[in-house]
Amino acid sequence: MNPLRGLLVKETFHILRDRRTLTVLLALPVLQVVLFGFAIRTDVSDVRLAIVDPAPDAATLALRDRFSAGGLFRTVVVLQRSTDLDSLFRTGTIQEAVVFQPGFASDLRSGEPARILIVTDGTEPNTGSLLQAYAQAVIDGYQRELGPASFDAGPRPVTIAPAVRMRFNPSRQSSNLFVPGLMAFVLTIISSLMTAISLAREKETGTMEALLVSPLRPWQIIVGKVAPYLVIGFISVIAVLVEALLIFHVPLRGSVLLLLLEGGLFILVSLSLGILVSAQTSSQRVAMMGALLGTLLPNVLLSGFIFPVESMPTPLRALSAIVPGRWFVVIARGIMLKGIGLGYLWRETLFLAAMATALIALSIRSFKERLE
């Protein structure tokens, strides 16, 4: 038989015999197409809007109805003071606010420019720009409907003078969006992918048997194998922060210590996922593909690192709740860009802590069963 043909037959037979390899090879492209097809969305919908109307009148009520009638905006709160907006923006309760200035209707009647302020969350600059454009379109449409106002000196055009303001990222730098999310991407590669490959290599090369006959217990073997990646993960977090500050000039408005602690929590979750993947595989190749399929791909597409979670279909938004990167990206951006602390990020921290506890217990159990 031709050597090349023999090699092809041998490799094909090996893949067909290894059901896990075959399953991963078949599932990976299908899952990629589905995730990319539904997750890559640049449009926005169901915009969480706050209205600040200190003195409601016919004009402000009519314009508020225009925002609600289009189906794009969802008014979540109506306030009388703009000072109440700060906490709503920091918690992510609202994405945009429309602030009417006092005397809005009287200014329209007198022909003076009626002032209105559009405040947008600029954490995601592309989305923020779209939201400002949508709000401007609603205001322009309302202004055209009013037509010219009639005065003794003749008709005079009705003028609404909107001012815009971008919170947290006034310069609209895209690096402020991507660099904090890069920590989740880098830590996933180091913690999940490399841990899965490392443990699978021990089994593939036969050195795991040497560990089994040693007096070490399963949890001690796990600690010894993953502890170096935990240290490397902390070093990576520090390196990303230094690069973000010195090279990309991303602000760091919150606590560095809190960010490092949250990064350590995310590292524990990623390490546990890597151990779970390695416990179910017998070769480095399958471990690498399994880690790519189960950790890296969801953390890139479903975490909000690149594409806004709000733009995804409802099933993917629900699925993203079990993706650790989604919660860590919110934490990293909140600390770095918004300067918020644990008082605002307790829910995301609780999700990561629960994931870490459950996955560590499950990974130790799975690894122990695999050894036995």
Stockholm file with secondary structure:
# STOCKHOLM 1.0

chainA/1-372         MNPLRGLLVKETFHILRDRRTLTVLLALPVLQVVLFGFAIRTDVSDVRLAIVDPAPDAATLALRDRFSAGGLFRTVVVLQRSTDLDSLFRTGTIQEAVVFQPGFASDLRSGEPARILIVTDGTEPNTGSLLQAYAQAVIDGYQRELGPASFDAGPRPVTIAPAVRMRFNPSRQSSNLFVPGLMAFVLTIISSLMTAISLAREKETGTMEALLVSPLRPWQIIVGKVAPYLVIGFISVIAVLVEALLIFHVPLRGSVLLLLLEGGLFILVSLSLGILVSAQTSSQRVAMMGALLGTLLPNVLLSGFIFPVESMPTPLRALSAIVPGRWFVVIARGIMLKGIGLGYLWRETLFLAAMATALIALSIRSFKERLE
#=GR chainA/1-372 SS CCHHHHHHHHHHHHHHHCHHHHHHHHHHHHHHHHHHHHHCCCCCCSEEEEEECSSCCHHHHHHHHHHHHTSSEEEEEEESCGGGHHHHHHHTSCSEEEEECTTHHHHHHHTSCEEEEEEEECSSHHHHHHHHHHHHHHHHHHHHHHCCEEETTEEECCCEEEEEEEESCTTCCTHHHHHHHHHHHHHHIIIIIHHHHHHHHHHHHTTHHHHHTSSCCHHHHHHHHHHHHHHHHHHHHHHHHHHHHHTSCCCCCSCHHHHHHHHHHHHHHHHHHHHHHHHTCSSHHHHHHHHIIIIIHHHHHSSSSSSCGGGSCHHHHHHGGGCHHHHHHHHHHIIIIICCCHHHHHHHHHHHHHHHHHHHHHHHHHHHHHHC
#=GC SS_cons         CCHHHHHHHHHHHHHHHCHHHHHHHHHHHHHHHHHHHHHCCCCCCSEEEEEECSSCCHHHHHHHHHHHHTSSEEEEEEESCGGGHHHHHHHTSCSEEEEECTTHHHHHHHTSCEEEEEEEECSSHHHHHHHHHHHHHHHHHHHHHHCCEEETTEEECCCEEEEEEEESCTTCCTHHHHHHHHHHHHHHIIIIIHHHHHHHHHHHHTTHHHHHTSSCCHHHHHHHHHHHHHHHHHHHHHHHHHHHHHTSCCCCCSCHHHHHHHHHHHHHHHHHHHHHHHHTCSSHHHHHHHHIIIIIHHHHHSSSSSSCGGGSCHHHHHHGGGCHHHHHHHHHHIIIIICCCHHHHHHHHHHHHHHHHHHHHHHHHHHHHHHC
//
